[in-house]
């Protein structure tokens, strides 16, 4: 799971769709110190796509803020299917 904070959020989200064939979600955010509104991109990618995503993001916005976290389980299109017990 990757969170990206950037003023170039639309261009980055478009690149995630076109270059990585992944979806993205915009989350509304605001800086706790400045109170300035920010768009946060949330995307879930495969590990092998991480370096390509980083290269894409920092090519578009060298000042972007990127947070990468491991996820325990991802269910949905393009990932694991829900197990029925």
C-alpha positions in Angstrom: 0.0 0.0 0.0 1.4 3.4 -1.0 0.2 6.9 0.1 1.5 9.8 -2.0 1.1 13.4 -1.1 1.9 15.8 -4.0 0.6 18.9 -5.7 0.8 16.9 -8.9 -1.7 14.4 -7.7 -3.7 14.2 -10.9 -0.7 13.6 -13.1 0.6 11.0 -10.7 -2.7 9.2 -10.5 -3.0 9.2 -14.3 0.5 7.7 -14.5 -0.5 5.0 -12.0 -3.4 4.1 -14.3 -1.5 4.2 -17.6 2.0 3.0 -16.7 1.3 0.5 -13.9 -2.3 -0.5 -14.8 -3.4 0.0 -11.2 -6.1 2.1 -9.7 -5.8 4.9 -7.2 -8.1 6.7 -4.8 -7.9 10.3 -3.8 -8.2 11.0 0.0 -8.8 14.5 1.3 -6.1 15.6 3.7 -4.8 18.7 5.4 -1.5 19.6 7.0 -1.7 19.6 10.8 0.6 22.5 11.1 -0.4 24.7 8.2 -4.0 23.5 7.9 -3.4 23.6 4.1 -5.6 21.2 2.1 -3.8 18.3 0.3 -4.9 15.5 -1.9 -3.5 12.1 -0.9 -3.3 9.3 -3.4 -3.8 5.8 -2.1 -2.8 2.8 -4.3 -2.1 -0.8 -3.8 0.5 -2.4 -6.0 2.5 -5.6 -6.2 6.0 -5.5 -4.7 7.7 -5.8 -8.1 6.0 -2.5 -9.2 7.3 -0.5 -6.3 10.5 0.9 -7.9 8.7 1.7 -11.1 6.1 3.6 -9.1 8.8 5.5 -7.1 10.5 6.4 -10.4 7.3 7.6 -11.9 6.2 9.7 -8.9 9.6 11.4 -8.5 9.9 12.1 -12.2 6.6 14.0 -12.1 7.2 15.6 -8.7 10.7 15.5 -7.1 9.2 17.0 -3.9 6.4 14.3 -3.5 6.0 12.6 -0.1 5.7 8.8 -0.4 4.8 6.4 2.3 5.0 2.6 1.6 3.6 0.0 3.9 3.2 -3.7 3.8 -0.4 -5.0 3.8 -1.5 -8.2 5.4 -4.3 -8.9 3.1 -5.8 -7.3 0.0 -9.0 -8.5 -1.4 -10.5 -7.3 -4.7 -10.0 -7.1 -8.4 -6.4 -7.8 -9.4 -5.5 -9.2 -5.9 -6.8 -12.1 -3.8 -10.3 -13.4 -3.9 -12.4 -13.6 -0.8 -12.4 -17.0 0.7 -15.8 -18.4 1.5 -15.8 -20.8 4.5 
